[in-house]
């Protein structure tokens, strides 16, 4: 009886200890030492400086990291910072550790992953996706309120804040969603409340159902990537109802003001997945465009024609375009207005540089009000107006207008004709 009683006590105690271990596996336990380990791992991965507020671990459910901040200097003129108030990694830690050892360590000594994020993000994304899909004990990663900001020689560059993400493992595939409260690219775009779904499987990453707000309009995007060969498979972008007044103010596009509504559609062509190699083609339409005192309208060449050109209205401006080599090339831009209509070919780039060859036509009523010397320089049109040609180069803030030589020849000829009448 006594032996049976002792055996029952030992069995009960053993069961109690096992129960405590199982329970502990689901309870987050903070370890000061793990914070140091996390910081060391991030520095080993390439961060120049890093701070982690705390790490808690539950053996059967995963890891929680709080208040992570990291800084990386790329060069004397380029750096970036990243922060995340909370990161949850749902997994079975014991099985994850065994699987990670068996599959090879992504964080190999000497590998500067923080530089790779900057210089070749898609290649790193492919590695991370493959690693996550190979770790069967991995279940889910959740990101809360994160942000990232890049700086270049000109100051703040690309930034994104209020980022949340949830990526789950489903067998040999990944499925998730990313939300961004606000993202900014100076002189180009400010996108708000952007969200996109992602799925990775068999070396392919699909980013679908992307949508957000951009300067009062709506923005939609989709992209498919081959992560093995780092190739774009397909993609599309649509912008509806972008407010050009908000765009001008928000990006510092040019002095003066521009208003109107922009609608744009573009298809991304298959090719290498790096920015300078991206190719796309599409079309854009601006309705009710008004330009007042922008830099182009303040140039001496325009002012010499008429100060009335400092305010221009166009019922519609439209163009087909293609993106290649970091430039947007316009097959032909056409604009229709009461005072002036035009067509133009050329290009602009993302630094604000441009080169356009423009042919414009002034209306009959406007042409009649011009000084005689200016009227003589214009080529008469069938509608009774005047046609002119010019080249536009420089930047949006400092444009140059070069009048076609034929206009000077007509002006001189007209002057002598009037002189000897």
C-alpha positions in Angstrom: 0.0 0.0 0.0 2.8 2.3 0.9 4.7 1.6 -2.3 1.5 2.1 -4.3 1.0 5.5 -2.6 4.6 6.5 -3.4 4.2 5.5 -7.0 1.0 7.6 -7.3 2.8 10.6 -5.8 5.8 10.2 -8.2 3.4 9.8 -11.2 1.3 12.9 -10.1 4.5 15.0 -9.6 5.9 13.9 -13.0 2.6 14.7 -14.7 2.5 18.1 -13.0 6.0 18.9 -14.2 5.2 17.9 -17.7 2.1 20.0 -17.6 4.1 23.0 -16.4 6.6 22.5 -19.3 3.8 22.3 -21.8 2.1 25.3 -20.3 5.4 27.2 -20.3 5.7 26.5 -24.0 2.7 28.7 -24.6 3.6 31.4 -22.1 5.8 34.3 -23.3 8.8 34.5 -21.1 11.2 37.5 -21.3 14.9 36.9 -21.2 17.3 39.8 -20.9 20.0 37.8 -22.6 17.9 37.2 -25.6 17.7 40.9 -26.3 21.5 41.0 -26.5 21.4 37.9 -28.8 18.9 39.6 -31.1 20.9 42.8 -31.3 24.1 40.8 -32.0 22.3 38.8 -34.8 21.1 42.0 -36.5 24.6 43.5 -36.3 26.0 40.3 -37.7 23.5 40.7 -40.6 24.9 44.1 -41.4 23.2 46.7 -39.2 25.6 49.5 -38.2 23.6 50.2 -35.0 20.6 48.4 -33.6 18.4 48.6 -30.5 15.9 46.0 -29.3 13.5 46.9 -26.5 12.8 43.3 -25.5 12.4 39.7 -26.6 9.9 37.2 -25.2 9.7 33.5 -26.1 7.1 30.8 -26.0 8.5 27.4 -27.0 5.4 26.2 -28.8 4.0 29.4 -30.2 7.0 31.6 -31.1 8.8 34.8 -30.5 7.8 38.4 -29.9 10.2 41.3 -30.5 9.4 44.8 -29.2 10.7 48.2 -30.2 13.3 47.2 -32.8 15.3 50.0 -34.4 18.2 49.6 -36.8 20.4 52.0 -38.9 22.5 51.2 -42.0 24.9 53.5 -43.7 25.4 52.6 -47.4 27.8 55.4 -48.4 28.7 59.0 -47.4 25.5 60.2 -49.0 23.1 57.3 -48.5 21.7 55.6 -45.4 18.4 54.3 -44.0 16.6 53.6 -40.8 14.0 51.0 -40.0 11.9 50.5 -36.9 9.2 48.1 -35.7 7.2 48.5 -32.5 6.3 44.8 -32.5 7.1 41.7 -34.5 5.4 38.4 -33.8 6.9 35.1 -35.2 4.5 32.2 -34.8 6.3 28.9 -34.9 7.4 25.8 -32.9 10.8 27.0 -31.7 12.2 23.6 -31.0 11.2 22.2 -34.4 12.2 25.5 -36.1 15.7 25.3 -34.6 16.2 21.7 -35.9 14.8 22.6 -39.3 17.0 25.7 -39.6 20.1 23.7 -38.8 19.1 21.1 -41.4 18.3 23.5 -44.2 21.2 25.9 -43.8 21.5 29.2 -42.0 20.3 32.3 -44.0 22.2 34.6 -41.7 25.6 33.3 -42.9 28.6 35.1 -41.3 29.8 38.0 -43.3 26.6 38.4 -45.3 25.5 42.0 -45.3 21.8 41.6 -45.6 21.1 45.2 -44.6 23.1 46.3 -47.7 21.3 43.7 -49.8 17.9 45.2 -48.8 19.1 48.5 -50.3 21.0 47.3 -53.4 19.2 44.1 -54.4 16.0 43.8 -52.5 14.3 41.3 -54.8 17.2 38.8 -54.6 17.0 39.0 -50.8 13.2 38.7 -50.9 13.6 35.5 -53.0 16.0 34.0 -50.5 13.8 34.9 -47.5 10.7 33.5 -49.3 12.5 30.2 -50.1 13.8 29.9 -46.5 10.4 30.6 -44.9 8.7 28.0 -47.2 11.3 25.4 -46.4 10.8 25.7 -42.6 7.7 23.7 -41.9 7.5 24.6 -38.2 7.1 28.3 -39.3 3.5 29.4 -39.3 3.1 33.2 -39.4 5.0 36.5 -39.1 3.1 39.6 -38.1 4.5 43.1 -38.3 2.8 46.0 -36.4 3.3 49.7 -37.1 6.7 49.5 -38.7 8.4 52.2 -40.8 11.5 52.8 -43.0 13.2 56.0 -44.2 15.9 56.4 -46.8 18.2 59.4 -47.0 20.4 60.5 -50.0 22.7 63.4 -50.6 19.7 65.7 -51.2 18.1 64.8 -47.9 15.1 62.6 -47.0 14.2 60.3 -49.9 11.8 57.3 -49.9 9.9 56.7 -46.6 7.0 54.6 -45.5 5.2 54.5 -42.1 2.4 52.7 -40.4 3.4 49.4 -42.0 1.6 46.3 -40.9 2.0 42.9 -42.5 0.9 39.3 -41.9 2.5 36.4 -43.8 1.5 32.8 -43.3 3.0 29.6 -44.4 0.7 27.1 -46.1 2.7 24.0 -47.0 5.2 25.1 -49.6 3.6 28.5 -50.2 3.3 31.8 -48.5 0.2 34.0 -48.3 -0.2 37.4 -46.7 -1.2 41.0 -46.8 0.7 44.3 -46.4 -0.8 47.6 -45.4 1.0 51.0 -45.4 -0.6 54.1 -43.9 1.6 56.5 -45.9 4.5 56.2 -48.4 6.4 59.1 -49.9 8.8 59.5 -52.8 9.8 63.2 -53.0 9.0 65.0 -56.3 7.0 61.9 -57.5 4.3 60.5 -55.2 2.6 60.4 -51.8 0.5 57.3 -51.4 -1.9 56.8 -48.5 -3.7 53.7 -47.1 -2.0 51.4 -49.5 -2.7 47.6 -49.2 -1.7 44.6 -51.3 -2.0 40.9 -51.1 1.0 38.6 -51.7 1.4 34.9 -52.5 4.7 33.1 -53.1 4.9 29.6 -54.5 7.3 27.6 -56.7 9.7 30.6 -57.0 7.0 33.0 -58.1 5.8 36.0 -56.1 2.4 37.6 -57.0 1.5 41.0 -55.6 -2.2 41.5 -56.3 -5.2 43.7 -55.5 -2.9 46.6 -54.6 -4.8 49.8 -54.0 -4.4 53.2 -52.2 -5.0 56.9 -52.4 -2.6 59.2 -54.4 -3.2 63.0 -54.4 -6.9 62.7 -54.2 -7.2 59.9 -56.7 -7.1 56.1 -56.5 -4.1 54.0 -57.3 -4.2 50.3 -58.3 -1.3 48.0 -58.9 -0.4 44.3 -59.6 3.0 42.7 -60.2 4.2 39.1 -60.7 7.9 38.2 -60.2 10.1 35.2 -60.9 12.2 35.1 -57.7 14.6 32.4 -59.1 15.7 34.5 -62.1 14.7 37.9 -60.7 12.5 38.7 -63.7 9.3 40.6 -63.9 6.6 38.4 -65.4 3.8 40.9 -65.7 2.4 44.0 -64.0 -0.1 46.8 -64.3 -0.8 50.2 -62.8 -3.9 52.4 -62.9 -4.5 55.9 -61.5 -8.0 57.4 -61.5 -8.8 61.0 -60.7 -5.4 62.2 -59.5 -5.7 65.9 -58.5 -2.9 67.8 -60.3 -3.2 70.8 -57.9 -2.5 68.4 -54.9 0.3 66.8 -56.9 2.0 70.1 -57.7 1.9 71.3 -54.1 2.8 67.9 -52.6 5.8 67.2 -54.8 7.1 70.8 -55.5 6.7 70.0 -59.2 7.1 73.6 -60.4 6.5 77.1 -59.3 3.0 78.4 -60.0 0.0 76.2 -60.0 -1.5 73.4 -62.1 -5.0 71.9 -61.8 -6.9 69.2 -63.6 -7.6 65.5 -63.2 -5.3 62.7 -64.4 -6.2 59.2 -65.5 -3.4 56.8 -66.3 -3.1 53.1 -67.3 0.2 51.3 -67.8 1.3 47.7 -68.4 4.7 46.5 -67.2 6.6 44.4 -69.7 8.5 41.2 -68.8 12.1 41.8 -68.1 14.8 42.2 -65.4 13.5 43.2 -62.0 15.6 46.3 -61.4 14.4 49.9 -61.6 16.7 51.1 -64.5 15.6 48.1 -66.6 11.9 48.3 -66.0 9.9 48.7 -69.2 6.2 49.7 -69.4 3.8 51.2 -71.9 0.5 53.0 -71.3 -1.6 56.1 -71.8 -2.5 59.2 -69.8 -5.3 61.7 -70.1 -5.7 65.0 -68.2 -9.0 66.8 -68.4 -9.7 70.5 -67.6 -6.0 71.3 -67.3 -5.1 74.8 -66.1 -1.5 76.0 -65.8 -0.8 79.4 -64.2 2.7 81.0 -63.8 4.6 77.7 -63.9 8.3 78.0 -64.7 7.8 77.2 -68.4 5.4 80.1 -68.7 7.9 82.5 -67.1 10.7 81.9 -69.6 11.8 84.9 -71.7 10.7 83.3 -74.9 7.1 82.9 -73.7 7.0 86.3 -72.1 8.1 88.0 -75.3 5.1 86.5 -77.2 2.4 87.6 -74.7 2.0 87.9 -70.9 -1.5 86.4 -71.5 0.2 83.0 -72.0 0.9 83.0 -68.2 -2.5 81.4 -67.8 -3.4 78.6 -70.1 -6.5 76.3 -70.2 -6.8 73.0 -72.0 -9.9 70.9 -72.2 -7.8 67.8 -72.7 -4.2 66.7 -72.8 -3.4 63.1 -73.7 -0.6 60.9 -74.7 0.7 57.4 -75.2 4.0 56.7 -73.5 6.6 54.0 -72.8 9.0 53.8 -69.9 12.5 52.6 -70.7 16.0 53.3 -69.4 14.7 55.3 -66.5 12.9 57.7 -68.9 9.2 58.3 -69.8 9.2 58.6 -73.6 6.1 60.2 -75.2 5.0 59.0 -78.6 3.0 62.3 -78.9 1.4 64.6 -76.4 -1.6 66.5 -77.7 -3.4 69.3 -76.0 -6.6 71.2 -77.0 -7.3 74.7 -75.7 -9.1 77.9 -76.6 -5.9 80.0 -76.9 -3.5 77.3 -77.9 -3.4 73.7 -79.0 -0.2 71.7 -79.4 1.5 68.4 -80.1 4.8 67.4 -78.7 7.3 64.5 -78.7 10.2 63.8 -76.4 10.9 62.5 -72.9 11.1 63.3 -69.2 13.0 61.4 -66.4 12.4 61.0 -62.7 15.0 63.7 -61.8 12.7 66.3 -63.5 14.9 66.6 -66.7 13.2 66.8 -70.0 13.5 67.2 -73.7 10.5 68.0 -75.9 10.0 69.1 -79.5 6.7 71.1 -79.6 4.5 72.4 -82.4 1.9 74.8 -81.2 -1.0 76.7 -82.8 -2.5 79.9 -81.5 -6.2 80.5 -82.2 -7.3 83.2 -84.7 -8.6 85.6 -82.0 -5.4 85.3 -79.9 -3.1 85.7 -83.0 -4.9 88.9 -84.0 -4.0 90.5 -80.7 -0.3 89.8 -81.0 2.3 92.5 -82.0 2.9 92.5 -85.7 6.5 91.3 -85.4 5.3 88.2 -83.5 2.5 87.6 -85.9 4.9 87.7 -88.8 7.1 85.0 -87.2 4.1 82.5 -87.0 3.2 80.2 -89.9 -0.4 80.9 -90.9 -2.9 78.1 -90.3 -6.1 77.3 -92.3 -8.2 78.5 -89.3 -6.6 81.9 -89.4 -4.3 81.3 -86.4 -0.5 81.0 -86.2 1.7 78.0 -85.9 5.1 77.9 -84.1 7.9 75.4 -83.3 10.2 75.3 -80.3 12.4 72.9 -78.3 12.0 72.6 -74.5 14.8 71.3 -72.3 16.3 71.7 -68.8 14.2 70.8 -65.8 10.7 71.6 -64.6 12.1 74.3 -62.3 14.6 75.7 -64.8 13.3 75.1 -68.3 14.8 76.4 -71.5 12.8 77.3 -74.6 14.6 77.4 -77.9 12.6 79.0 -80.7 12.9 77.3 -84.1 15.1 79.2 -86.6 12.2 79.4 -89.2 10.3 81.7 -86.9 13.2 84.3 -86.9 13.4 84.0 -90.7 9.7 84.7 -91.1 9.9 87.6 -88.6 12.7 89.3 -90.5 11.1 88.7 -93.9 7.8 90.0 -92.6 9.5 93.1 -91.2 11.0 94.1 -94.5 7.8 93.3 -96.3 6.0 95.7 -94.0 8.8 98.3 -94.3 8.6 98.5 -98.2 4.8 98.4 -98.5 
